[in-house]
Amino acid sequence: MNGIELPVAGYRILFADYNHVNQRLATNFLGKLNNLRIVGDGKQALEQVQSGKFDIIFLQVSLPVMGGYEAAGKIREWEAEHNARRTPILGMTPSRFTQSRDDCIRHGMDDVYVKPIRKKTLLEAVHRHAARHPDGHPGMLAANDESA
């Protein structure tokens, strides 16, 4: 443990990633003190947004059924059509290329993280984005350097 205390409790988090290892890590890192919903494709992510409220969404860009870019765009369309608040969407990509970041932002994502994402980075992302969200409910949890 590095002793950094970050507010990561009490959030409603949607984590969309088809990789079961990443899903398990997200559960270990975020699931203990948060309402964490995990889905494996972009269509499921969109359906979850349409049926519930989230403080933050983690969205893998290369999802099956409906890709992350398309899902992010459809989530933004749904929010606009239903006058819903804009939920922070954080893209997750294996690519460090600037083009990947630009693509994520262009499709409505608020930030982008290159995988593998370390636990500390994941917790900081929740703190940075969900804590600013009007419905955020921060708590405290210590971060360390494990990878997600």
PEVEN-V732803 format. One record per residue. N is the residue number from 1. RES is the residue in one letter. NEAR is the number of other ideal C-beta (glycine too) atoms within 12 Angstrom. D_LAST is the distance of its C-alpha to the last C-alpha in whole Angstrom. Layout:
((N/RES/NEAR/D_LAST) (N/RES/NEAR/D_LAST))
This chain:
((1/M/13/16) (2/N/15/17) (3/G/12/19) (4/I/20/18) (5/E/19/18) (6/L/31/17) (7/P/29/18) (8/V/38/16) (9/A/28/18) (10/G/25/20) (11/Y/41/19) (12/R/29/19) (13/I/44/15) (14/L/42/15) (15/F/43/12) (16/A/46/13) (17/D/43/11) (18/Y/27/13) (19/N/24/11) (20/H/12/11) (21/V/15/8) (22/N/30/6) (23/Q/26/9) (24/R/18/9) (25/L/28/5) (26/A/41/7) (27/T/22/10) (28/N/24/9) (29/F/38/8) (30/L/40/11) (31/G/24/13) (32/K/19/15) (33/L/25/17) (34/N/34/17) (35/N/24/18) (36/L/34/15) (37/R/31/16) (38/I/32/14) (39/V/34/16) (40/G/28/16) (41/D/26/18) (42/G/35/20) (43/K/23/23) (44/Q/28/21) (45/A/45/19) (46/L/33/23) (47/E/22/25) (48/Q/30/22) (49/V/37/23) (50/Q/22/27) (51/S/16/27) (52/G/19/25) (53/K/25/24) (54/F/39/21) (55/D/39/20) (56/I/44/17) (57/I/47/16) (58/F/52/12) (59/L/50/14) (60/Q/45/12) (61/V/40/16) (62/S/28/16) (63/L/31/17) (64/P/21/20) (65/V/19/23) (66/M/27/23) (67/G/27/20) (68/G/43/18) (69/Y/30/21) (70/E/27/24) (71/A/42/22) (72/A/43/21) (73/G/28/25) (74/K/26/26) (75/I/39/24) (76/R/29/26) (77/E/19/29) (78/W/25/29) (79/E/24/29) (80/A/14/32) (81/E/12/34) (82/H/16/33) (83/N/8/34) (84/A/20/30) (85/R/20/28) (86/R/27/26) (87/T/38/22) (88/P/37/20) (89/I/45/17) (90/L/44/14) (91/G/44/14) (92/M/40/11) (93/T/35/12) (94/P/20/12) (95/S/20/15) (96/R/12/16) (97/F/14/20) (98/T/13/22) (99/Q/14/23) (100/S/25/19) (101/R/23/19) (102/D/16/23) (103/D/24/22) (104/C/34/20) (105/I/23/22) (106/R/17/25) (107/H/28/24) (108/G/31/23) (109/M/38/20) (110/D/28/20) (111/D/30/17) (112/V/38/15) (113/Y/37/11) (114/V/25/11) (115/K/29/8) (116/P/23/5) (117/I/34/5) (118/R/22/5) (119/K/28/6) (120/K/27/9) (121/T/30/9) (122/L/44/8) (123/L/43/11) (124/E/27/13) (125/A/41/13) (126/V/47/14) (127/H/31/17) (128/R/23/18) (129/H/33/18) (130/A/40/19) (131/A/26/21) (132/R/22/23) (133/H/29/23) (134/P/14/27) (135/D/21/26) (136/G/28/23) (137/H/23/23) (138/P/26/21) (139/G/22/21) (140/M/18/20) (141/L/30/17) (142/A/22/16) (143/A/27/13) (144/N/21/11) (145/D/20/10) (146/E/21/7) (147/S/20/4) (148/A/35/0))
